[in-house]
Amino acid sequence: MIPGYEIVEHISRSKTLDVYDVYSEHRDCRCIAKRLRPDMDNERRRRRLRNEARLLLRLSHPHIVRAYELIERPVPVLILETLTGETLGHLISRSRRRLAAEDVAFLGLHVCSALHYLHAEGVLHLDLKPSNVVTDNGQAKLLDLSIARPRGRGKRGVGTRQYMAPEQVRGGMLSEATDVFGVGATLFEAATGAMPFPGGDQLERRAARLRQLRPRLPRPLGDAIDSALEPDPAARPSVREPADSLDAAIPG
């Protein structure tokens, strides 16, 4: 039961969360509800869900999912806007052809825009990956700020290994450059259809140069993604720099 909402459909179940399509009579619209699975309900996970809700409720950006409400009792439930479209991960898996360079560039611009705002608010996302980006008619929105936190020393193992920056894998110091690496990994997969580190081996090697895998990709786009995937965080560009390169890759 979710007070004030009628459950329309159970959409998905992750390792810790149940996600529902719900109807709000107060808003007269469909919404998304996130709550902990009953078998995964504990105070630490409740605190994480509350933190995500409070963060999203104070954020307002066209490329970040919007939160409507946090229901505290009987259990915490986060109410979000319903997004049309599909995740970037689903789009990549169902597409017979690789995404057009222009589409990859627009995706990158939107994600970089969201991150620029998030970083200005003093928060790192730390879980950038195709399944956390929703695309719809050329627009992209970031999802899932469940492990978002300020810069500082990280905790080993928190995040999605195949998309983590090396310093995140080690549990080292996390900064805006950590999210830049996540942008690079996400756009690498969008451009090639393959993860840059399917085995999670980013501590042993650097990612392949993008234009070796896709030679006809515009050089500014390939260079922007390659630079974001530099193993050394000090060698990565700021989030504004790849955005400028991505902009240059769009005709006109």
Steps between C-alpha positions, in 0.01 A plus 500: 500500500616853415283761676332736252591290195339215310744237377448441129786261430816358653762609245825350621697352789870574554733362766348728762202688351152446361384753239129560436286686250249684721210741457478817709146628547639824647706568186261318267790329324718191494824504702784265586543368855826355636501308826722241663427135441347354819783246524762777465351750742745625763591835652814549287307452174215717626752776570641469148152528343416801718827667405430448129148640544613810688769568243264466203235712670741795518632459145337647191655433161355397161740205472452353851191299595261703713384387844150589622484370854657286773248295694651413839244259648436215535820454293692756292377529140647738241251636245649605167376635169412243236749512214407393150761353269747229600829462676813548293596144592179363346542719192855370446399135546204513260663707225634311201724792412725709718362837602567788263790722603266797533274306740800397712615863513156627607480234771838605628405867503189430707684277748784753534243776556339301782838424656614862481192597701536208741866582566411866559261372768793320663399145402656222291274247325747204509281251311493623142411220258258445209228352723497823705433725198153522346472624142189629329486685167855626528472598866691325779440491877716363779349251744598337829684724741496229767878508558552869419718677756744790541859465385738319733634152566279228357402159625633207301235305310229770496385560141488290183844349441504506116443878497705609803803722478819332627503714815143392575592133461787548747288689753718810450424871483189577295459826312320651203754313284349172623168592338680611183635145471141371534392728215783362287407138574132567426568679170756237399226237524250727323744549211627141466228280649756346738621581851855637523570266794264199482720309744537791739875505428555877490781469755699284256454691174361815344202498266555445127516820295153560370591574138689168480161333547300754300732680256233722342399657829570877498838566658371753760249242625754217515758721671248623758406145602862380500611787724217431746629141537853595603604275792654792692225733630738797473529436124124503439329818383247692705138422420479820291784402267346183353172690469673756275654220291165321472340824387765532230412150374139601423450633144388862492 
